[in-house]
Amino acid sequence: MNTYLRNPYLVMTTVCIIWAGNAVAGKLAAGHVSPMLLTLLRWIFAVLLIAPFAWGDVRREWPILRRHLALMFVFGGVGFTGFNALFYWALNHTTAINVTIEQSAMPLMVFLGNLLLFHIRFTLLQVVGFLLTVVGVVLTVTHGHPQALLQLDLNRGDALMLIAVFMYGSYTLALRYKPALHWRSTIFVLALSALITAIPFAAYEWTAGYGRWPDLQGWGVVLYIAIFPSLFAQSLYIRGVELIGPNRANLFINLVPIFGSLLAVTLLGESLEGFHMLAILFVLSGLFLAERGAPKPIS
């Protein structure tokens, strides 16, 4: 296990497989549980599952947590609740394939944020790789018709997903300010923050008449996303960022479209269109170039 957790390639590939499954699960939830309620239930179960294992770490690290509690609350509200609420909402209006490809815009958000906010320099190959990723995302968002951007004629689900990507990219950039904590303490506090911030969204959805209590399929989705995307993937993602930094860790998100497309076609029967294949080609090419262009550590 220690060898596995020291290998960023294995860690981040596992994250991508689980996140691809999250998109399929979110699509399966459509019509079986409303998106804001799904987000709330996800974090309720996640907190209950992690609490027995994390409580000792939280008590031991409470002096550190207390000093950074507001920051951790923002992390949970933006990166966990905000992103996932928009993510599941988007899946009510667009396909799982589209959503997984659009997630590939996250590295671009981190790239631009590091460039503008922290003045981190990049190699030419990294810049070319990021630009290729942009082309792939644009092809997906516009369903193969980039001119739609000029008319701002976007599907609601695709537009919601882009906002979600912006939120998670911001969360990733801010992780550099995360205090040094055990991963169980980190996930417990972030999940609890996500639970608290999800309550008003679920309450509004219910009182406005848009709420839908989960049926059997809805409960299955809730349990899956509470265990795998909520706990396993988020913990491994934080570990990946610690190992290789936010820029390189985010590049691996470009693998999500590959796993997501395979799962969506196999489990959901979605159609893999020509523009999807072209978009994935651009995304993978961007990943390859950006990873090749990453500055090598001086030995």
C-alpha positions in Angstrom: 0.0 0.0 0.0 2.8 2.4 0.9 4.4 1.7 -2.5 1.1 2.4 -4.2 0.6 5.7 -2.4 4.1 6.9 -3.4 3.4 6.3 -7.1 1.6 9.4 -8.5 0.7 7.6 -11.8 -1.1 4.8 -10.0 -2.8 7.2 -7.6 -4.0 9.6 -10.2 -5.1 6.9 -12.6 -7.3 5.4 -9.9 -8.8 8.9 -9.2 -9.7 9.2 -12.9 -11.4 5.8 -13.1 -13.5 6.6 -10.0 -14.4 10.1 -11.3 -15.4 8.6 -14.6 -17.7 6.3 -12.7 -19.1 9.3 -10.9 -20.3 10.8 -14.2 -22.0 7.5 -15.1 -23.5 7.3 -11.6 -24.7 10.9 -11.8 -26.4 10.2 -15.1 -28.1 7.1 -13.6 -29.3 9.3 -10.8 -31.2 11.6 -13.1 -35.0 11.1 -12.5 -34.3 8.9 -9.5 -33.0 11.5 -7.0 -32.8 15.3 -7.4 -29.3 16.8 -7.8 -29.1 19.0 -4.6 -30.6 16.2 -2.5 -28.1 13.8 -4.0 -25.3 16.1 -3.1 -26.5 16.4 0.5 -27.0 12.6 1.0 -23.6 12.0 -0.6 -21.9 14.0 2.1 -24.1 12.7 5.0 -23.1 9.1 4.2 -19.4 10.1 3.6 -19.2 11.8 7.0 -20.8 8.8 8.7 -18.4 6.4 7.0 -15.2 8.3 7.7 -16.0 9.6 11.2 -15.1 6.4 13.2 -11.7 6.3 11.5 -10.9 10.0 11.5 -12.1 11.1 15.0 -8.8 10.2 16.7 -6.8 12.2 14.1 -9.2 15.1 14.4 -8.8 15.3 18.1 -5.0 15.0 17.9 -4.8 17.7 15.2 -7.5 20.0 16.6 -5.2 22.9 17.5 -4.1 23.1 13.8 -7.6 22.5 12.5 -9.0 25.2 14.8 -6.6 27.8 13.3 -7.6 26.9 9.8 -11.3 26.0 10.2 -12.6 28.8 8.1 -10.3 27.9 5.2 -11.2 24.2 5.4 -14.9 25.2 5.4 -14.4 27.2 2.2 -12.5 24.2 0.7 -15.5 21.9 1.4 -18.1 24.4 0.3 -16.5 25.2 -3.1 -14.6 22.1 -4.0 -17.0 19.5 -2.7 -20.5 20.9 -2.5 -20.4 23.6 -5.2 -18.7 21.4 -7.8 -20.8 18.3 -7.2 -24.1 20.1 -7.0 -23.4 21.7 -10.4 -22.0 18.4 -11.7 -25.1 16.4 -10.9 -27.4 19.2 -12.2 -25.5 19.3 -15.4 -26.0 15.6 -15.9 -29.7 16.2 -16.0 -29.2 18.2 -19.2 -26.2 16.7 -21.0 -24.5 13.3 -21.5 -22.0 11.6 -19.3 -19.5 11.6 -22.2 -19.8 15.3 -22.5 -19.3 15.9 -18.8 -16.2 13.7 -18.6 -14.6 15.5 -21.6 -15.4 18.9 -20.2 -13.7 18.0 -16.9 -10.5 18.1 -19.0 -10.7 21.9 -18.7 -9.6 21.7 -15.1 -5.9 21.6 -15.9 -6.4 24.8 -18.0 -7.9 26.5 -15.0 -5.0 25.5 -12.8 -2.5 26.5 -15.5 -4.0 30.0 -15.9 -4.4 30.4 -12.2 -0.8 29.5 -11.5 0.4 31.8 -14.3 -1.7 34.8 -13.3 -1.8 34.5 -9.5 1.5 32.8 -8.6 3.7 33.6 -11.7 4.8 30.0 -12.1 6.6 29.6 -15.4 5.9 26.9 -18.0 7.7 25.3 -20.9 6.6 25.7 -24.5 5.5 22.1 -24.7 3.3 22.5 -21.6 1.6 25.6 -23.2 1.0 23.7 -26.5 -0.4 20.7 -24.5 -2.8 22.9 -22.6 -4.0 24.6 -25.8 -4.7 21.2 -27.4 -6.8 20.4 -24.3 -8.7 23.6 -24.8 -9.5 22.6 -28.4 -10.8 19.2 -27.2 -13.1 20.8 -24.6 -14.4 23.4 -27.0 -15.3 20.6 -29.5 -17.2 18.8 -26.8 -19.0 21.8 -25.4 -20.2 22.9 -28.8 -21.0 19.4 -30.0 -18.5 19.7 -32.8 -19.6 23.2 -33.9 -17.1 25.7 -32.4 -18.9 28.6 -34.0 -21.6 28.1 -31.4 -19.3 29.9 -29.0 -19.7 33.1 -30.9 -23.5 33.0 -30.5 -23.2 31.8 -26.9 -25.5 29.0 -27.9 -24.6 26.3 -25.4 -26.5 23.4 -23.9 -27.5 24.2 -20.3 -25.8 21.1 -18.9 -22.5 21.9 -20.7 -22.6 25.5 -19.4 -23.2 24.3 -15.9 -20.3 21.9 -16.2 -18.0 24.6 -17.2 -18.9 26.6 -14.1 -18.3 23.5 -12.0 -14.9 23.1 -13.6 -14.0 26.7 -12.7 -15.0 26.0 -9.0 -12.9 22.8 -8.8 -10.0 24.5 -10.5 -10.1 27.3 -7.9 -10.2 24.7 -5.1 -7.2 22.9 -6.6 -5.2 26.2 -6.7 -6.1 26.9 -3.1 -4.9 23.5 -1.9 -1.4 25.0 -1.6 -2.7 26.7 1.5 -4.0 23.5 3.1 -2.4 22.9 6.5 -0.3 19.8 7.0 -2.8 17.3 8.3 -3.4 13.6 8.2 -5.5 12.6 5.2 -8.3 11.3 7.4 -8.6 14.6 9.3 -8.6 16.5 6.0 -11.3 14.4 4.4 -13.5 14.4 7.5 -13.4 18.2 7.9 -13.9 18.8 4.2 -16.8 16.3 4.0 -18.5 17.8 7.1 -18.1 21.3 5.6 -19.6 20.0 2.4 -22.5 18.5 4.3 -23.3 21.8 6.1 -23.0 23.9 2.9 -25.2 21.5 1.0 -28.2 21.8 3.4 -29.5 25.2 2.1 -29.3 24.1 -1.5 -31.2 20.9 -0.8 -33.7 22.8 1.3 -34.4 25.3 -1.5 -34.7 22.5 -4.0 -37.3 20.7 -1.8 -39.3 23.8 -0.9 -39.4 25.0 -4.5 -41.0 21.7 -5.5 -37.9 20.3 -7.4 -36.9 17.8 -4.9 -37.1 14.1 -5.5 -36.6 11.5 -2.8 -34.3 8.6 -4.0 -35.9 5.4 -5.2 -34.0 2.1 -5.1 -31.7 3.1 -8.0 -31.2 6.5 -6.5 -30.1 5.0 -3.1 -27.6 2.8 -5.0 -26.1 5.8 -6.6 -25.9 7.6 -3.3 -24.0 4.8 -1.7 -21.6 4.4 -4.6 -20.7 8.1 -4.7 -20.4 8.4 -0.9 -17.8 5.6 -0.8 -15.8 5.9 -4.0 -15.8 9.5 -5.4 -16.4 11.1 -2.0 -13.9 9.3 0.1 -11.5 7.3 -1.9 -11.0 9.6 -4.9 -10.9 12.8 -2.9 -8.2 11.3 -0.6 -6.2 10.0 -3.4 -6.5 13.3 -5.3 -5.1 15.3 -2.4 -2.3 12.7 -2.2 -1.6 13.1 -5.9 -1.3 16.9 -5.5 1.1 16.4 -2.6 3.3 14.1 -4.7 3.6 16.1 -8.0 1.9 19.4 -7.5 -1.5 20.7 -8.8 -0.4 21.3 -12.4 0.8 17.8 -13.2 -1.8 16.1 -11.0 -4.6 18.0 -12.9 -3.2 16.8 -16.2 -4.2 13.3 -15.3 -7.9 14.4 -15.2 -7.6 14.3 -19.0 -7.8 10.5 -18.7 -11.3 10.8 -17.3 -12.9 11.2 -20.8 -11.3 7.9 -21.9 -12.6 5.9 -18.9 -15.9 7.9 -18.9 -16.6 7.3 -22.6 -16.0 3.5 -22.2 -18.3 3.4 -19.2 -21.0 5.6 -20.7 -21.1 3.6 -24.0 -21.1 0.2 -22.1 -23.4 1.0 -19.2 -25.6 3.8 -20.4 -25.7 3.0 -24.2 -24.7 6.6 -25.1 -23.5 7.3 -28.6 -19.8 8.1 -29.1 -19.9 10.7 -31.9 -17.1 11.7 -34.2 -16.5 15.0 -32.4 -16.1 13.0 -29.2 -13.3 10.9 -30.7 -11.6 14.0 -32.1 -11.9 15.8 -28.7 -10.4 12.8 -26.9 -7.5 12.8 -29.3 -6.8 16.5 -28.7 -7.0 15.9 -24.9 -4.7 13.0 -24.9 -2.2 14.7 -27.1 -2.3 17.7 -24.8 -1.7 15.4 -21.8 1.3 13.8 -23.5 3.0 17.1 -24.5 2.4 18.8 -21.2 3.8 15.9 -19.2 6.8 15.7 -21.5 7.3 19.4 -21.1 7.2 19.4 -17.3 10.4 20.7 -15.8 12.5 17.8 -14.5 13.8 18.0 -11.0 17.5 18.6 -10.6 19.2 15.6 -9.2 
